């Protein structure tokens, strides 16, 4: 299943990833809109 990762600070969809689990992913990634590393959650 392909899911988008949303920035929790600004809400922009910066990344997509493949996952086989139905759980929400929480990953710390770089957001080019916020210009820093923020928490990103999957949009399941």
Legacy VTK file of the C-alpha trace (Angstrom):
# vtk DataFile Version 3.0
C-alpha trace
ASCII
DATASET POLYDATA
POINTS 44 float
0.000 0.000 0.000
1.332 3.418 -0.961
0.838 6.155 1.671
1.713 9.854 1.801
3.621 11.332 4.735
2.185 14.597 6.077
4.194 17.175 8.016
2.580 17.747 11.419
3.705 21.392 11.477
2.478 22.726 8.115
0.416 19.819 6.710
2.269 19.520 3.393
2.664 16.117 1.753
6.418 15.795 1.282
7.067 12.060 0.949
5.408 8.824 -0.138
6.316 5.360 1.054
5.279 1.742 0.614
3.992 -0.130 3.656
2.336 -3.459 4.317
1.015 -2.544 7.769
-2.241 -0.781 8.583
-0.643 1.144 11.453
0.173 4.847 11.286
3.808 5.597 10.601
5.475 8.399 12.561
8.860 9.378 11.128
11.078 12.399 11.643
11.943 13.762 8.173
13.124 17.026 6.625
10.335 19.383 5.525
11.367 21.825 2.800
8.393 24.079 3.580
9.290 24.428 7.284
13.027 24.323 6.428
13.803 21.907 9.307
13.297 18.343 10.527
9.735 17.723 11.718
7.528 14.758 12.562
5.685 13.258 9.582
2.664 10.961 9.917
1.176 8.637 7.344
-2.219 9.500 5.904
-4.048 6.170 6.168
LINES 1 45
44 0 1 2 3 4 5 6 7 8 9 10 11 12 13 14 15 16 17 18 19 20 21 22 23 24 25 26 27 28 29 30 31 32 33 34 35 36 37 38 39 40 41 42 43
